[in-house]
Amino acid sequence: MSKGPLLIRHEGDAPRERSTCGWRDRLISREDEGTGVAAWAHAVDIDGAKLHYHKRGTELYYVLEGEGSVMLDGEEHPVKKGSLVHIPPGVVHGARGRMRVLVVGIPDIAEDDLFFPEP
């Protein structure tokens, strides 16, 4: 039985960068060549999230700590530790508040799948 490469990464060892939603730790992403990654997972500290959408990607937000709200197509939804939000392609979304969120995207993140709504 053939097994793909394994990856174990600790949060403090993950690359950290500014993103559309705040500061993210890239736990597993496209840079992890050879892992055959079919999805990505980032731990995100929400900070100044901009409304955006994806045409191909689905995202799952799982609130690890804190509370706030998630905007989905103009409707605000309160979230807190333990909340899960499913965001299908085409849904304009963003988040407000002070929270740390595990964001899982399917398929893998792509720079050409980030769009901002027209004002």
SULTA-V164086 format. One record per backbone hydrogen bond with DSSP energy under -1.0 kcal/mol. NH is the residue of the N-H (numbers start at 1). CO is the residue of the C=O. E is the energy in kcal/mol with one decimal. If there is no record, write none. Layout:
nh co e
NH CO E
NH CO E
This chain:
nh co e
13 10 -2.6
14 11 -1.3
17 24 -2.3
19 22 -3.5
23 45 -1.8
24 17 -3.1
25 43 -2.7
26 15 -2.9
27 25 -1.5
28 41 -1.9
32 29 -2.0
33 31 -2.3
35 32 -1.6
40 105 -2.0
41 28 -2.3
42 103 -2.6
43 25 -2.0
44 101 -3.4
45 23 -3.1
46 99 -2.3
47 21 -2.7
50 20 -2.0
52 93 -2.1
53 115 -2.3
58 106 -3.0
59 87 -2.5
60 104 -2.5
61 85 -2.6
62 102 -2.4
63 83 -2.4
64 100 -2.6
65 100 -1.5
67 98 -1.4
68 79 -2.3
69 96 -2.5
70 77 -2.6
71 94 -2.6
72 75 -2.6
73 92 -3.3
75 72 -1.8
77 70 -2.2
79 68 -2.5
82 63 -2.8
83 80 -2.6
85 61 -2.7
87 59 -3.2
90 54 -3.2
91 88 -1.6
93 52 -3.2
94 71 -1.3
96 69 -2.9
98 67 -1.2
100 65 -2.3
101 44 -3.0
102 62 -3.1
103 42 -3.3
104 60 -2.5
105 40 -2.1
106 58 -2.6
113 110 -1.9
115 53 -2.4
